[in-house]
Amino acid sequence: MSTAERQAGSDGDQVGVLVSRASRQISELVREEMQLARSEMTQKGKRFGKGGGLFGAAGLVGILAAQALVVTCIAALALALPVWAAALIVTAVLAAVAGVAALAGKKQIARAGAPAPEQTIDSVKADLAEVKEKAHR
């Protein structure tokens, strides 16, 4: 076997090692990116769940406030001032609770952001840019 043949074989071995290493690194990178996406989506899902639950609570308390308002109107027409005044106070408290729950739900939804794994997308774009840059060298 000539020196040129040995060198060609050696270069082929080096290329094989490089391809193997690149394949392993790409596989590891994809696995890590998927883990990041899963983690990010879990966090966002929890926030959307909390926000949705708080909006649900706001709706329920809002319905109770409407019912109390109806009772207040009935009491105001049927009885003297103290009864409807008490019912009006209950209505105001329920409406305030609904307002607080709605604001808390809105805050949770706003904190969750867009339902996409933004950090993962940015990370993958950066990885692709780096791979392209190194491929052109």
C-alpha positions as a LaTeX table, in Angstrom:
\begin{tabular}{lrrr}
\hline
Residue & $x$ (\AA) & $y$ (\AA) & $z$ (\AA) \\
\hline
Met1 & 0.00 & 0.00 & 0.00 \\
Ser2 & 1.43 & 3.34 & $-1.00$ \\
Thr3 & 1.73 & 6.40 & 1.20 \\
Ala4 & $-0.98$ & 8.17 & $-0.80$ \\
Glu5 & $-3.36$ & 5.24 & $-0.27$ \\
Arg6 & $-2.65$ & 5.20 & 3.48 \\
Gln7 & $-3.17$ & 8.95 & 3.70 \\
Ala8 & $-6.45$ & 8.70 & 1.75 \\
Gly9 & $-7.58$ & 5.94 & 4.10 \\
Ser10 & $-6.54$ & 8.02 & 7.11 \\
Asp11 & $-8.43$ & 11.05 & 5.76 \\
Gly12 & $-11.47$ & 8.84 & 5.24 \\
Asp13 & $-11.21$ & 7.64 & 8.83 \\
Gln14 & $-10.99$ & 11.23 & 10.06 \\
Val15 & $-14.02$ & 12.21 & 8.00 \\
Gly16 & $-15.89$ & 9.22 & 9.39 \\
Val17 & $-15.03$ & 10.24 & 12.93 \\
Leu18 & $-16.10$ & 13.81 & 12.22 \\
Val19 & $-19.38$ & 12.70 & 10.65 \\
Ser20 & $-20.03$ & 10.38 & 13.58 \\
Arg21 & $-19.28$ & 13.14 & 16.08 \\
Ala22 & $-21.46$ & 15.63 & 14.18 \\
Ser23 & $-24.31$ & 13.13 & 14.05 \\
Arg24 & $-24.06$ & 12.49 & 17.78 \\
Gln25 & $-23.90$ & 16.22 & 18.55 \\
Ile26 & $-26.88$ & 17.00 & 16.32 \\
Ser27 & $-28.86$ & 14.22 & 17.97 \\
Glu28 & $-27.96$ & 15.56 & 21.41 \\
Leu29 & $-28.81$ & 19.12 & 20.35 \\
Val30 & $-32.22$ & 18.09 & 19.02 \\
Arg31 & $-32.92$ & 16.16 & 22.22 \\
Glu32 & $-31.99$ & 19.19 & 24.35 \\
Glu33 & $-34.10$ & 21.53 & 22.21 \\
Met34 & $-37.09$ & 19.21 & 22.55 \\
Gln35 & $-36.63$ & 19.14 & 26.32 \\
Leu36 & $-36.50$ & 22.95 & 26.37 \\
Ala37 & $-39.66$ & 23.16 & 24.25 \\
Arg38 & $-41.46$ & 20.67 & 26.51 \\
Ser39 & $-40.46$ & 22.60 & 29.63 \\
Glu40 & $-41.46$ & 25.95 & 28.14 \\
Met41 & $-44.84$ & 24.68 & 26.94 \\
Thr42 & $-45.55$ & 23.07 & 30.33 \\
Gln43 & $-44.88$ & 26.38 & 32.06 \\
Lys44 & $-47.10$ & 28.28 & 29.63 \\
Gly45 & $-49.84$ & 25.67 & 29.92 \\
Lys46 & $-49.90$ & 26.08 & 33.68 \\
Arg47 & $-50.23$ & 29.84 & 33.36 \\
Phe48 & $-53.04$ & 29.53 & 30.80 \\
Gly49 & $-54.76$ & 27.05 & 33.13 \\
Lys50 & $-54.55$ & 29.41 & 36.09 \\
Gly51 & $-55.75$ & 32.35 & 34.01 \\
Gly52 & $-58.64$ & 30.34 & 32.59 \\
Gly53 & $-59.62$ & 29.16 & 36.06 \\
Leu54 & $-59.60$ & 32.70 & 37.38 \\
Phe55 & $-61.71$ & 33.88 & 34.43 \\
Gly56 & $-64.12$ & 31.04 & 35.21 \\
Ala57 & $-64.26$ & 32.17 & 38.83 \\
Ala58 & $-64.89$ & 35.73 & 37.67 \\
Gly59 & $-67.78$ & 34.52 & 35.53 \\
Leu60 & $-69.32$ & 32.54 & 38.36 \\
Val61 & $-69.03$ & 35.40 & 40.83 \\
Gly62 & $-70.38$ & 37.76 & 38.16 \\
Ile63 & $-73.47$ & 35.58 & 37.80 \\
Leu64 & $-73.88$ & 35.60 & 41.58 \\
Ala65 & $-73.58$ & 39.39 & 41.52 \\
Ala66 & $-76.32$ & 39.59 & 38.90 \\
Gln67 & $-78.53$ & 37.30 & 40.99 \\
Ala68 & $-77.88$ & 39.39 & 44.07 \\
Leu69 & $-78.75$ & 42.52 & 42.10 \\
Val70 & $-82.07$ & 40.98 & 41.14 \\
Val71 & $-82.71$ & 40.08 & 44.76 \\
Thr72 & $-81.74$ & 43.62 & 45.72 \\
Cys73 & $-84.27$ & 45.09 & 43.33 \\
Ile74 & $-86.98$ & 42.79 & 44.63 \\
Ala75 & $-86.08$ & 43.58 & 48.22 \\
Ala76 & $-86.02$ & 47.31 & 47.47 \\
Leu77 & $-89.52$ & 47.17 & 46.10 \\
Ala78 & $-90.92$ & 44.81 & 48.71 \\
Leu79 & $-89.41$ & 46.01 & 51.93 \\
Ala80 & $-88.07$ & 49.03 & 53.68 \\
Leu81 & $-84.60$ & 50.47 & 53.27 \\
Pro82 & $-82.55$ & 48.21 & 55.58 \\
Val83 & $-83.26$ & 44.99 & 53.63 \\
Trp84 & $-82.42$ & 46.28 & 50.19 \\
Ala85 & $-79.48$ & 48.24 & 51.56 \\
Ala86 & $-78.07$ & 45.01 & 52.94 \\
Ala87 & $-78.71$ & 43.23 & 49.64 \\
Leu88 & $-77.05$ & 46.09 & 47.75 \\
Ile89 & $-73.96$ & 45.80 & 49.95 \\
Val90 & $-73.78$ & 42.06 & 49.20 \\
Thr91 & $-74.11$ & 42.79 & 45.49 \\
Ala92 & $-71.31$ & 45.37 & 45.62 \\
Val93 & $-69.01$ & 42.95 & 47.44 \\
Leu94 & $-69.69$ & 40.17 & 44.92 \\
Ala95 & $-69.07$ & 42.56 & 42.03 \\
Ala96 & $-65.78$ & 43.64 & 43.59 \\
Val97 & $-64.71$ & 40.00 & 43.97 \\
Ala98 & $-65.58$ & 39.37 & 40.31 \\
Gly99 & $-63.51$ & 42.38 & 39.28 \\
Val100 & $-60.49$ & 41.25 & 41.28 \\
Ala101 & $-60.72$ & 37.70 & 39.88 \\
Ala102 & $-61.02$ & 39.02 & 36.31 \\
Leu103 & $-57.96$ & 41.23 & 36.73 \\
Ala104 & $-55.99$ & 38.34 & 38.23 \\
Gly105 & $-57.02$ & 36.09 & 35.32 \\
Lys106 & $-56.03$ & 38.73 & 32.80 \\
Lys107 & $-52.65$ & 39.09 & 34.48 \\
Gln108 & $-52.03$ & 35.32 & 34.34 \\
Ile109 & $-52.94$ & 35.16 & 30.64 \\
Ala110 & $-50.68$ & 38.14 & 29.88 \\
Arg111 & $-47.78$ & 36.52 & 31.77 \\
Ala112 & $-48.14$ & 33.33 & 29.76 \\
Gly113 & $-47.47$ & 35.16 & 26.48 \\
Ala114 & $-47.93$ & 33.63 & 23.06 \\
Pro115 & $-48.64$ & 29.87 & 23.06 \\
Ala116 & $-45.37$ & 29.03 & 21.29 \\
Pro117 & $-42.01$ & 27.91 & 22.69 \\
Glu118 & $-40.31$ & 31.23 & 21.93 \\
Gln119 & $-37.04$ & 30.46 & 23.73 \\
Thr120 & $-36.72$ & 27.17 & 21.89 \\
Ile121 & $-37.44$ & 28.78 & 18.52 \\
Asp122 & $-34.79$ & 31.43 & 19.15 \\
Ser123 & $-32.32$ & 28.78 & 20.29 \\
Val124 & $-32.92$ & 26.61 & 17.22 \\
Lys125 & $-32.51$ & 29.63 & 14.93 \\
Ala126 & $-29.20$ & 30.46 & 16.63 \\
Asp127 & $-28.07$ & 26.84 & 16.29 \\
Leu128 & $-28.96$ & 26.78 & 12.59 \\
Ala129 & $-27.14$ & 30.05 & 11.98 \\
Glu130 & $-24.04$ & 28.68 & 13.69 \\
Val131 & $-24.16$ & 25.43 & 11.71 \\
Lys132 & $-24.56$ & 27.36 & 8.45 \\
Glu133 & $-21.68$ & 29.64 & 9.36 \\
Lys134 & $-19.39$ & 26.73 & 10.16 \\
Ala135 & $-20.46$ & 24.87 & 7.02 \\
His136 & $-19.33$ & 27.79 & 4.84 \\
Arg137 & $-15.83$ & 27.76 & 6.34 \\
\hline
\end{tabular}
